[in-house]
Amino acid sequence: QEFLDVENLELIVRAGISVTSPRGNVVIKDAEVQMSVSLHLDPGVAVTGVPWWVLPLAVLLGLLLLALLVLGLWKLGFFRRARAAPPAVPRFRAVRIPREQR
């Protein structure tokens, strides 16, 4: 954004490397280098972003896809509660007998 008015830009890049090794046999020639990079910008080409209508469209399509996914999972029974299996031994309601009648 700082260079929107500039047609030509030249960058000077410097890079260096240093190696520390316990062995003394590591030799690097030309450990520092300098390069220049030239950029020629076309002023007729505008720098633009994404059109505004793409973002709401993407949000709506994402919500539609999410709704279809939830609907499909609901139809397949994904959101139903697991029910407990019936007990193997049936339960009966017992009648309480008073102590005097025992």
DRENPA-3360 file (N, C-alpha, C; in nm, 2 decimals, always signed):
BEGIN
1 = QEFLDVEN = +0.08/-0.12/+0.00/+0.00/+0.00/+0.00/+0.09/+0.13/+0.00 ~ +0.21/+0.12/+0.05/+0.29/+0.23/+0.05/+0.35/+0.27/-0.08 ~ +0.36/+0.17/-0.17/+0.42/+0.19/-0.30/+0.32/+0.19/-0.42 ~ +0.20/+0.23/-0.40/+0.10/+0.23/-0.50/+0.12/+0.34/-0.61 ~ +0.19/+0.45/-0.57/+0.22/+0.56/-0.66/+0.35/+0.53/-0.74 ~ +0.42/+0.43/-0.71/+0.56/+0.41/-0.76/+0.54/+0.32/-0.89 ~ +0.62/+0.36/-1.00/+0.62/+0.28/-1.12/+0.74/+0.19/-1.12 ~ +0.85/+0.23/-1.07/+0.97/+0.15/-1.07/+1.02/+0.15/-0.93;
9 = LELIVRAG = +1.06/+0.03/-0.89/+1.11/+0.01/-0.75/+1.23/-0.09/-0.76 ~ +1.34/-0.05/-0.69/+1.46/-0.13/-0.69/+1.49/-0.16/-0.54 ~ +1.50/-0.29/-0.52/+1.53/-0.34/-0.38/+1.67/-0.40/-0.38 ~ +1.74/-0.36/-0.28/+1.88/-0.42/-0.26/+1.87/-0.52/-0.14 ~ +1.90/-0.64/-0.17/+1.89/-0.75/-0.07/+2.03/-0.79/-0.03 ~ +2.06/-0.80/+0.09/+2.19/-0.85/+0.14/+2.16/-0.97/+0.23 ~ +2.24/-1.07/+0.21/+2.23/-1.20/+0.29/+2.36/-1.25/+0.33 ~ +2.37/-1.30/+0.45/+2.50/-1.35/+0.50/+2.47/-1.48/+0.57;
17 = ISVTSPRG = +2.58/-1.56/+0.58/+2.57/-1.69/+0.65/+2.69/-1.71/+0.73 ~ +2.67/-1.76/+0.85/+2.79/-1.80/+0.93/+2.76/-1.93/+0.99 ~ +2.87/-2.01/+0.99/+2.86/-2.15/+1.04/+2.96/-2.17/+1.15 ~ +2.91/-2.21/+1.27/+3.00/-2.25/+1.37/+3.00/-2.40/+1.39 ~ +3.12/-2.46/+1.37/+3.13/-2.60/+1.38/+3.25/-2.64/+1.47 ~ +3.24/-2.75/+1.54/+3.35/-2.79/+1.62/+3.47/-2.84/+1.54 ~ +3.44/-2.88/+1.41/+3.54/-2.92/+1.32/+3.59/-2.80/+1.25 ~ +3.72/-2.80/+1.22/+3.78/-2.68/+1.15/+3.78/-2.69/+1.00;
25 = NVVIKDAE = +3.72/-2.80/+0.94/+3.73/-2.82/+0.80/+3.61/-2.76/+0.72 ~ +3.52/-2.68/+0.78/+3.41/-2.62/+0.72/+3.46/-2.49/+0.66 ~ +3.46/-2.48/+0.53/+3.50/-2.35/+0.46/+3.39/-2.30/+0.37 ~ +3.35/-2.18/+0.39/+3.24/-2.12/+0.31/+3.30/-2.00/+0.24 ~ +3.30/-2.00/+0.11/+3.35/-1.89/+0.03/+3.23/-1.80/+0.00 ~ +3.25/-1.67/-0.01/+3.15/-1.57/-0.03/+3.04/-1.58/+0.07 ~ +3.06/-1.57/+0.20/+2.96/-1.58/+0.30/+2.86/-1.47/+0.30 ~ +2.89/-1.36/+0.23/+2.79/-1.25/+0.22/+2.77/-1.22/+0.08;
33 = VQMSVSLH = +2.65/-1.19/+0.04/+2.61/-1.17/-0.10/+2.51/-1.05/-0.10 ~ +2.52/-0.97/-0.21/+2.42/-0.86/-0.22/+2.36/-0.87/-0.36 ~ +2.23/-0.86/-0.37/+2.16/-0.86/-0.50/+2.07/-0.74/-0.51 ~ +2.04/-0.70/-0.63/+1.94/-0.60/-0.65/+1.82/-0.66/-0.73 ~ +1.70/-0.62/-0.69/+1.58/-0.67/-0.76/+1.51/-0.55/-0.81 ~ +1.47/-0.55/-0.94/+1.40/-0.43/-1.00/+1.26/-0.47/-1.03 ~ +1.16/-0.39/-0.98/+1.02/-0.41/-1.01/+0.97/-0.30/-1.10 ~ +0.90/-0.33/-1.20/+0.84/-0.23/-1.29/+0.69/-0.25/-1.28;
41 = LDPGVAVT = +0.62/-0.16/-1.22/+0.48/-0.17/-1.20/+0.40/-0.10/-1.31 ~ +0.29/-0.16/-1.36/+0.21/-0.11/-1.46/+0.10/-0.02/-1.39 ~ +0.10/+0.11/-1.42/+0.01/+0.20/-1.35/-0.14/+0.18/-1.40 ~ -0.15/+0.11/-1.52/-0.29/+0.09/-1.57/-0.36/-0.03/-1.49 ~ -0.29/-0.11/-1.43/-0.34/-0.22/-1.36/-0.38/-0.18/-1.21 ~ -0.50/-0.18/-1.18/-0.55/-0.14/-1.05/-0.54/-0.25/-0.95 ~ -0.50/-0.22/-0.83/-0.49/-0.31/-0.72/-0.63/-0.32/-0.66 ~ -0.70/-0.43/-0.67/-0.84/-0.44/-0.62/-0.85/-0.56/-0.53;
49 = GVPWWVLP = -0.94/-0.55/-0.44/-0.97/-0.67/-0.35/-1.09/-0.75/-0.40 ~ -1.15/-0.82/-0.32/-1.26/-0.90/-0.35/-1.39/-0.81/-0.36 ~ -1.47/-0.83/-0.46/-1.60/-0.75/-0.47/-1.68/-0.77/-0.34 ~ -1.76/-0.67/-0.31/-1.84/-0.68/-0.18/-1.94/-0.79/-0.18 ~ -2.00/-0.82/-0.30/-2.11/-0.91/-0.31/-2.06/-1.06/-0.29 ~ -1.93/-1.08/-0.30/-1.88/-1.22/-0.29/-1.89/-1.27/-0.14 ~ -1.86/-1.18/-0.05/-1.86/-1.22/+0.09/-2.00/-1.26/+0.14 ~ -2.11/-1.18/+0.12/-2.24/-1.22/+0.16/-2.29/-1.35/+0.09;
57 = LAVLLGLL = -2.25/-1.36/-0.04/-2.29/-1.48/-0.11/-2.22/-1.61/-0.05 ~ -2.09/-1.59/-0.02/-2.02/-1.70/+0.04/-2.08/-1.74/+0.18 ~ -2.12/-1.64/+0.26/-2.18/-1.67/+0.39/-2.31/-1.74/+0.37 ~ -2.40/-1.70/+0.27/-2.52/-1.76/+0.25/-2.51/-1.90/+0.20 ~ -2.41/-1.93/+0.11/-2.39/-2.06/+0.06/-2.33/-2.15/+0.17 ~ -2.25/-2.10/+0.26/-2.20/-2.18/+0.37/-2.31/-2.22/+0.47 ~ -2.40/-2.12/+0.49/-2.52/-2.15/+0.58/-2.61/-2.26/+0.52 ~ -2.63/-2.24/+0.39/-2.71/-2.34/+0.31/-2.65/-2.48/+0.32;
65 = LLALLVLG = -2.52/-2.49/+0.30/-2.45/-2.62/+0.31/-2.46/-2.68/+0.45 ~ -2.45/-2.59/+0.55/-2.46/-2.64/+0.69/-2.60/-2.69/+0.72 ~ -2.70/-2.62/+0.67/-2.84/-2.66/+0.69/-2.87/-2.79/+0.62 ~ -2.81/-2.81/+0.50/-2.83/-2.94/+0.43/-2.76/-3.05/+0.50 ~ -2.65/-3.03/+0.56/-2.58/-3.13/+0.64/-2.65/-3.17/+0.76 ~ -2.71/-3.07/+0.83/-2.78/-3.10/+0.96/-2.91/-3.17/+0.92 ~ -2.98/-3.13/+0.81/-3.10/-3.20/+0.77/-3.08/-3.34/+0.73 ~ -2.97/-3.37/+0.66/-2.93/-3.51/+0.63/-2.90/-3.59/+0.75;
73 = LWKLGFFR = -2.83/-3.54/+0.85/-2.80/-3.61/+0.97/-2.92/-3.63/+1.05 ~ -3.02/-3.54/+1.05/-3.14/-3.55/+1.13/-3.23/-3.66/+1.06 ~ -3.23/-3.66/+0.93/-3.31/-3.77/+0.86/-3.25/-3.91/+0.89 ~ -3.12/-3.92/+0.90/-3.06/-4.05/+0.93/-3.07/-4.09/+1.08 ~ -3.12/-4.00/+1.16/-3.14/-4.03/+1.30/-3.01/-4.01/+1.39 ~ -2.93/-3.92/+1.34/-2.81/-3.89/+1.42/-2.83/-3.82/+1.55 ~ -2.94/-3.74/+1.56/-2.96/-3.66/+1.68/-3.06/-3.73/+1.77 ~ -3.11/-3.85/+1.75/-3.20/-3.92/+1.84/-3.12/-3.97/+1.96;
81 = RARAAPPA = -3.20/-3.97/+2.07/-3.13/-4.02/+2.19/-3.12/-4.17/+2.19 ~ -3.02/-4.22/+2.25/-3.01/-4.37/+2.26/-3.10/-4.41/+2.38 ~ -3.18/-4.51/+2.35/-3.27/-4.56/+2.45/-3.20/-4.68/+2.52 ~ -3.23/-4.70/+2.65/-3.18/-4.81/+2.73/-3.25/-4.94/+2.68 ~ -3.17/-5.05/+2.68/-3.23/-5.17/+2.64/-3.32/-5.22/+2.75 ~ -3.43/-5.29/+2.72/-3.52/-5.34/+2.82/-3.44/-5.44/+2.91 ~ -3.47/-5.44/+3.04/-3.40/-5.54/+3.13/-3.43/-5.68/+3.09 ~ -3.34/-5.77/+3.12/-3.35/-5.91/+3.09/-3.46/-5.98/+3.18;
89 = VPRFRAVR = -3.46/-5.93/+3.31/-3.55/-5.99/+3.41/-3.66/-5.88/+3.42 ~ -3.79/-5.92/+3.40/-3.90/-5.83/+3.41/-3.92/-5.79/+3.56 ~ -3.95/-5.66/+3.58/-3.98/-5.61/+3.72/-4.13/-5.62/+3.75 ~ -4.16/-5.67/+3.86/-4.30/-5.68/+3.91/-4.32/-5.59/+4.03 ~ -4.43/-5.54/+4.04/-4.47/-5.46/+4.16/-4.51/-5.56/+4.27 ~ -4.43/-5.55/+4.37/-4.46/-5.64/+4.48/-4.57/-5.59/+4.57 ~ -4.64/-5.68/+4.63/-4.75/-5.63/+4.73/-4.68/-5.65/+4.87 ~ -4.69/-5.54/+4.95/-4.63/-5.55/+5.08/-4.73/-5.62/+5.17;
97 = IPREQR = -4.68/-5.72/+5.24/-4.76/-5.79/+5.34/-4.72/-5.74/+5.48 ~ -4.82/-5.70/+5.55/-4.79/-5.65/+5.69/-4.73/-5.76/+5.78 ~ -4.66/-5.73/+5.88/-4.59/-5.82/+5.97/-4.69/-5.91/+6.04 ~ -4.80/-5.86/+6.07/-4.90/-5.94/+6.15/-4.95/-6.06/+6.07 ~ -4.95/-6.05/+5.94/-5.01/-6.15/+5.85/-4.90/-6.25/+5.81 ~ -4.78/-6.23/+5.84/-4.67/-6.32/+5.80/-4.67/-6.45/+5.88;
% end
